[in-house]
């Protein structure tokens, strides 16, 4: 009779463990879905902001650059082509730095659900310890 009670107890424990693991997996999947949705939303916001910012900045920056070229020519005595070349090189460098920064924010690493990966690893370790 004691053996039957032990089997029921073991069966009950295994059933509880299976239920807990199933609930844990569901929770982790829900977290992963939420985290991916949040990441996608962040990427969409970043792309829209980048496009709107570029559309607004292009005409303004063009006028400012033309003004700076004329200012450099007037104050330094350089020819128009030299002033244009100098200002163009500086503006191109600044633009390259800004694009590199934007590209890094839109990288695949920023979209990965890192919190979910960490939580899943902890859960796997917990289940492994419980089973051993």
Steps between C-alpha positions, in 0.01 A plus 500: 500500500792734576635426153170606342502828698858565388404437136202738533726757662760464225230515234354809664840666515572419137157628399556822695845538345356448150229759567756747636732451203209542258393821675858622499537436128173684430618795707835508321330485160272786600806700614684424176201610292468821699872572476507440122197725453670772704821466296311516170316809621832663595644424156193643326521816709870532423449461126214752490696751706802455276296557183318806634821647638679452170214657301501809722875535527595474133374841384610678817845348499540577129435868563729508800778331307468748215518785752806351669674459164438868422617600848822297469564658160439852632704473820792287382548621148487143369345445160142374479606148401748476791240622747246255362747213519596579860142538624388195300769282661399610849127450437560157343698388804225614738235324288698174497528505880125561541408220256731257678331584830152448351605170345623364834166585665316303232725192523368148547661479847263770627198301381594172671286416806793496745287502815308195379821316415634570848175396668483178297858413599418555869184289467690219327757502779222493763323206336832317463574545872150382598533186288842404638 
